[in-house]
Amino acid sequence: MSRFVVFDVETPNAMNHRMSAIGITVIENGEIVDEFYSLVNRETHFDSFNVQLTGISEKSVRNAPTFPELWTAIEPILSTGLLVAHNAVFDLGVLKKCLRDYGIEWKPYVRYICTVQMGRVVLPGMSHKLNVLCDYYGIHLNHHHAASDSHACAKILLHYLHDGTDIRNHIRTYSFGKEKTNSNKERRSSLHDISDGRKR
């Protein structure tokens, strides 16, 4: 596997069933080769906490694409590599709810890596909050901005890979057929089984 699609989403409220922004950073052959960012018209309410955290408000997304409009742009990117996120089950869960609520069919499952879970093995004994890891590695971070968060997560993954981490020990499966990741379905996967994550 030489292509990773690192992504991060921001949400408008505590329900975490819509996106207000998404950032995507693509790694290929050990280098960042592409980046994508968009605000998202969430078509639901904002909580004041989320506005304060992300700086994204109703006014910010007024002219942004809705999720179905955005999906035509991001699906070809998300489908081309192994998905990666920091605390990945959260980001995958938001994506799953958006797909479900808008009636969009994608894959029944995806293979992914969580850099929080990976980091707990690679760097035991320290906090694995994104800002803490960025301080540790000297990575610039505008925290809770989806483009910056996805870029930082990609940089952290590259550090882990450059240090010789075997990703095969950290690949998991996330099901889009159920509300939550089924722990019985989360399993280690060989590179042979990944088939580079392309859409069937």
JOCORTA-V500333 format. One record per helix or strand of 3 or more residues. SS is the DSSP state (alpha for helix, beta for strand). FROM is the first residue (numbers start at 1). TO is the last residue. If there is no record, write none. Layout:
BEGIN
SS:FROM:TO
SS:FROM:TO
END
This chain:
BEGIN
beta:3:10
beta:21:28
beta:31:39
alpha:48:54
alpha:67:78
beta:82:85
alpha:88:101
beta:109:114
alpha:115:122
alpha:130:137
alpha:146:162
alpha:167:169
beta:172:175
alpha:191:197
END
